[in-house]
Amino acid sequence: MDLCKQQGWRTWLFPVEVGVRGFCSQSVHRLMTAVRTTGRESEVAIQRLSYAAERASSWLWLRREEKSWRQSTNTK
């Protein structure tokens, strides 16, 4: 963010929440308002966020038994 500010850009740290089932919290809607995205454009962006969250969650669930993901016993 500092580099962006040095370039003269205005920056915000704007955390948003999207649940594993694709539910977009109010923070997502506030972000859309803050960046002046409204109407159909906002709706499409929120749908895409929702879809991406569901897909990522599904991908993780399907790979939950991956042996390479097991916690390492060597923590050095």
Residue, then its C-alpha position, 0 to 999 in steps of 0.5 A: m500500500d505504501l508504494c501505491k501511496q508513493q505513486g499518488w494513488r488513494t488506497w484503502l484496506f477493505p477486508v470483505e467476507v465471503g462464506v464457504r457456501g458463497f454467502c457475501s456479507q454486508s462488507v462486500h456490498r459496502l465495498m461495491t458502494a465504496v468503489r461506486t459499482t452499482g446495479r447490474e455491474s455490482e450484482v455480477a461482481i457479487q455473483r462471481l465472488s460467491y461462485a469463486a468461494e463455493r468452487a474453492s471450498s468444494w475443491l478443498w473438501l474434495r482434496r481433504e484426504e490428500k496425504s501431502w497436506r498432512q501436518s509435518t512431524n518435523t517442525k524444525 
